């Protein structure tokens, strides 16, 4: 994967190493000692080493190969360029201020850091609800670079970006981009297994954009609030049962027991019915399997993208088999309609609010005056 995330020479302001030195790894086998290191408490995909005159961002292989890392240095002292080249795969000689975001989540990182003005291109803006981005598309200060899996290279070359931020794919979708000299930086937040692990990638983006201290302050506040809600839920002795997912093209997809969403349920004081299943991805089940296991489960958590308001009658129209579940019959469906709540766009960096929503739904006595942000118990018939 490290060879797929190459950073190339772009213009005269960004200087990159002439070839990959992935065998050197972080700090070149201790040939050079970092002054300090940021090792994420929750995220597994990155770390940051600080040296006098530059910082080194280390990206771990997103597919779990511990022998592979990608390192790049961001210089504050350009006289150290030769030293930085010696010990890093890639070197950037200035704080990036012009980049391309390929997802709405990446836009939200910049939003939280007050750095949206640095975004000069986005993919698929029709799925981005941010007013600043939409206005930029309208006045052409921000360019639409096309589809996230196949961005328009010509448009991006004209922008002369410092980098393009992407989500990782096992197959290299961005060979044409790197061949055009545009640095590609991978943000593997979606592969983290815990809510705080995903949110901690704010620090990665913050360091990249020169706002590392601010990013750490924000993340630490998020983690503190998350822990407070988690500790509240830990007081519960009787945990309600919960299932999640829905039918899509005949298959019921639900998170495996080691997944991001399963961790949310655990932290919210719930008994997720597939908590003992292995894996971090999704389970693909037929209807007979899910109804057999979930028919009498107390709560159904539903994450859905629906163009209009979600109601019980609408769910019945989508698939009348939903009415077979006790959670439907007893009106214990907990829902977020992502097309309205912006759960996918903003929820990743507000895990404390997502957790509070779930705790409020399952244990309303713990958060009596709380107003949900993303998830709420469905009451509309």
Secondary structure, DSSP 8 states (H G I E B T S, - for coil): -GGGS----BTTTB---SS--TTTTGGGTTTS--SEEEE-SS--SEEEEEETTEEEEEEE-TTS-TT-EEEEEEES-GGGHHHHHHH-SEEE-S----EEE-SHHHHHHHHHTT-GGGEEEES-GGG---HHHHHHHHHTSSEE-EETTEE-HHHHHHHT-SEEEE---SS-S-HHHHHTT--EEE--GGG-SSHHHHHTHHHHHHHHTT-HHHHHHHHHHHHHHHHHHHHHHTT-SS-EEEEE-EEETTEEEEE-TTSHHHHHHHHTTEEETTTTS--SSEEEE-HHHHHHHHTT-SEEEEEE--SS---HHHHHHH-GGGGGSHHHHTT-EEEEEHHHH-HHHHGGG-HHHHHHHHHHHH-GGGSTT---SS-EE----
